[in-house]
Amino acid sequence: MVKRLLKIQDSSWVKKITVWRQIKDFIFISIGVFMASIGLKGFLLPNGFFDGGAMGISLLLELLTPMNLSVLIILVNLPFILLGARQVSVAFAIKSTLAIFGLALLVHFIEFPTITADKLLIAVFGGFFLGSGIGFAIRGGAVIDGTEVLAISVSRTSSLTVGDFITVFNVFLFIVAAFFVNLETAMYSLLTYFSASKTVDFIINGVEEYLGVMIMSPMAEEIKSMISHDLGRGVTVLKSDGGYGEKAKLLPDRKVLFCVITRLEVTRMLTEIDKIDPKAFVIQYPIKDTKGGMIKKRPLH
């Protein structure tokens, strides 16, 4: 009877965690889509500016072709979504698809007033709103610019880091823009890109491409099994000693779990940890890049 009651309680708790995570993801993604649409419709589009990444490709093609930007946003990001389904997860790809379609619909149907004609303000604040949109979408476990998914995929099969690939990609994009549009627009758009990238870093609390995660919990074995089997990531178990207050010497030895994940996977990991032990002590810190180990391999799903 007690075991059955505990099982029902555990099931209820897991469901509660899952639903709450989905609600927060929806809120973050909705905010991200709305912010990005403000950046596009209120700043960049009326003045012919563009950004880096997949969004930059879409904006550049919109300037050079008669195609509608909403259609271009979907078409350009579609290959990255398919890649994300393989490299990250199907759930990530579904959320990203909904976010990108939502952005395309807002760009097509919603009209924002042109806020300023000052080119410097357009570049800075256009990048700010667009970067905010990308950052909030990532906080919700999705992307509205798929270049980062491609960068992670390339980094797992080459010596390039994620940051190196994104930099090279965008330098090439702005060179093309300078050739087909004009040098001044490309220079202002480069400023837009820097503004957007810094805003993304700020929105997601300075998280780098990879995160080192340390987990302390009395249910370390269950969390270790989840990381290994459900997330498909390697995990290292460290034996440690700890203390708190007067009972410091009475505390038993404990296990500390350590693993490295990409920032696109951190939301899922924290949700799964909460399902097992909501009181677990979790530490995250940025890592520039990794070599070898499970992080360079595709996770199991």
Summary of the structure (lengths in Angstrom):
residues: 301
radius of gyration: 21.7
end to end distance: 33.9
largest distance: 74.5
contacts: 1025
relative contact order: 0.14
helix: 66%
strand: 9%
